[in-house]
Amino acid sequence: MDNLLAWFVTGKEPPSRVLVLEVDGSFHMEVSQWNDDLRRSRRIMTRDRVVVRCSAYELRHEMPEVARDLIALGVPGRVPDSAA
């Protein structure tokens, strides 16, 4: 979201650093989709915008690991209980 849109939607500037979490399902394993994903990641990544990717499997079955990685990158929060 650019600064003007962020101001319009929320009434305030977005944080100076943004983390984008891309979640890939099995469809993203196809070569053409993989190439599209890499291109999109390259285009949306800037000095202030970091792109982190994980699989849908990781998000469903290994959420504490994903949470640890995001927290290590500065995302506020806590590691969820692994018994879900």
Buried (B, 14 or more C-beta within 10 A) or exposed (E): EEEEEBEEEEEEEBEEEBEEBEBBEEEBEEEEBEEEBEEEBEEEEEEEEBBBBBBEEBBEEBBEBBBEBBEEEEEEEEEEEEEE
